[in-house]
Amino acid sequence: MDIVHRVGVTSSSPAAAFEALTTIEGLRGWWAADTNGDPAVGGVIEFRFDAGGIDMEVVELVTSERVVWRVVGGPDEWAGTTVTWQLSQEGDWTIILFSHDAWAERGEFMHHCSTKWALFLMSLKQLLETGAGAPEPRDVTIGNWG
């Protein structure tokens, strides 16, 4: 089972979106303010949240087009999953296609994560359009998991 989302961004470009997904500063600007690690292919990025942490190995980077991470640490439900970002330009819009693939089962935590991914994609959109996102801990809390 997969989580999928599509977001259009104005006043931006695939290059700017790529930078927000592939630099520690960019990632701190929309997902987790406490982010560290190596964003190069083969590196591991460590995202820390009040509710715990997630470690992503960078599997693939295609400049301004594609970013792929593999979960190597975090919640049990995330084990063996992959996060993919596809970037493109359609007229005045930068299109971000997001997927979090290979969930073992659909459960309440998957539902929660789908909603949180949507919120963080809106944070990424805000960052790219206005210069300021809403990373954790400034994100919207939606329940007992954050």
C-alpha positions in Angstrom: 0.0 0.0 0.0 1.2 3.5 -0.8 0.6 7.0 0.3 0.4 9.4 -2.7 -0.1 13.2 -3.0 0.2 15.8 -5.8 1.0 19.5 -5.0 1.3 22.4 -7.4 3.6 25.3 -6.4 3.6 28.8 -7.9 6.5 31.3 -7.8 9.0 28.5 -7.8 10.8 26.0 -10.0 11.8 22.3 -9.9 15.3 23.4 -9.1 14.1 25.3 -6.0 12.0 22.3 -4.9 15.0 20.0 -5.5 17.1 22.2 -3.2 14.5 22.1 -0.5 14.5 18.3 -0.7 18.3 17.8 -0.9 19.9 20.2 1.5 19.8 20.1 5.3 18.8 23.8 5.4 16.0 23.1 2.9 14.7 20.1 4.8 14.8 22.0 8.1 12.6 24.7 6.5 9.6 22.5 5.8 9.7 19.1 7.6 11.8 18.8 10.8 13.7 21.7 12.3 15.9 19.1 13.9 17.5 17.6 10.8 21.1 16.5 10.3 23.1 14.1 8.2 24.4 13.6 4.7 22.0 14.5 1.9 24.3 13.0 -0.8 23.5 9.6 -2.5 24.4 6.9 0.0 24.2 9.3 2.9 21.7 9.1 5.7 19.5 12.1 6.8 18.3 12.0 10.4 15.0 13.7 11.1 14.1 14.2 14.7 10.6 14.9 16.0 9.0 15.2 19.5 7.5 11.8 18.9 10.7 10.1 17.7 13.0 10.0 14.8 13.3 8.8 11.2 16.4 8.0 9.3 16.4 8.1 5.5 19.1 6.8 3.2 19.4 8.8 0.1 19.0 6.3 -2.8 18.7 8.5 -5.9 19.1 12.1 -6.9 18.3 13.4 -10.4 18.8 17.1 -10.4 15.5 19.1 -10.5 13.6 15.9 -11.3 13.7 13.1 -8.7 14.6 12.3 -5.1 14.3 8.8 -3.6 14.9 7.9 0.1 14.8 4.5 1.8 13.7 4.3 5.4 16.6 2.8 7.5 15.4 3.8 10.9 12.2 4.9 12.6 8.7 3.5 13.3 8.3 -0.2 12.7 5.5 0.5 10.2 8.0 2.5 8.1 10.5 -0.4 7.8 11.1 -1.3 4.2 9.3 1.7 2.8 10.5 4.2 0.2 9.8 7.9 -0.2 9.9 9.3 -3.8 9.6 12.9 -5.0 9.0 13.5 -8.7 9.4 17.2 -9.9 8.2 18.8 -13.1 7.2 22.1 -14.6 3.8 22.5 -16.1 3.3 26.1 -17.3 3.6 28.4 -14.3 3.4 25.5 -11.9 6.1 23.3 -10.3 4.4 19.9 -9.8 5.5 17.7 -6.9 4.4 14.1 -7.1 5.0 12.4 -3.7 4.8 8.7 -2.8 5.6 6.8 0.3 5.6 3.2 -1.0 5.4 -0.4 0.3 3.5 -0.1 3.5 2.9 -3.6 4.8 -0.6 -2.9 6.0 -3.2 -0.2 6.1 -3.8 0.8 9.7 -4.5 3.8 11.8 -0.9 4.9 11.8 -0.8 4.8 8.0 -3.8 7.1 8.0 -2.1 9.4 10.4 1.1 9.5 8.4 -0.9 10.2 5.2 -2.4 13.3 6.8 0.9 14.4 8.2 2.6 14.0 4.8 -0.1 16.2 3.3 0.5 18.9 6.0 4.2 18.8 5.4 3.7 19.0 1.7 1.7 22.2 2.3 4.7 23.3 4.5 7.0 22.7 1.5 4.6 24.6 -0.7 4.6 27.5 1.8 8.4 27.5 2.0 8.8 27.6 -1.8 6.1 30.2 -2.3 6.8 32.5 0.6 10.2 31.6 2.0 8.8 30.2 5.3 7.4 26.7 5.9 5.9 25.1 9.0 8.3 22.3 10.0 7.9 20.3 13.2 7.7 21.7 15.9 5.7 24.5 14.3 3.5 22.1 12.3 -0.2 21.3 12.9 -0.8 18.6 15.6 -3.5 16.2 14.4 -3.5 13.7 17.2 -1.6 11.7 19.8 1.2 10.8 17.4 2.0 14.4 16.5 
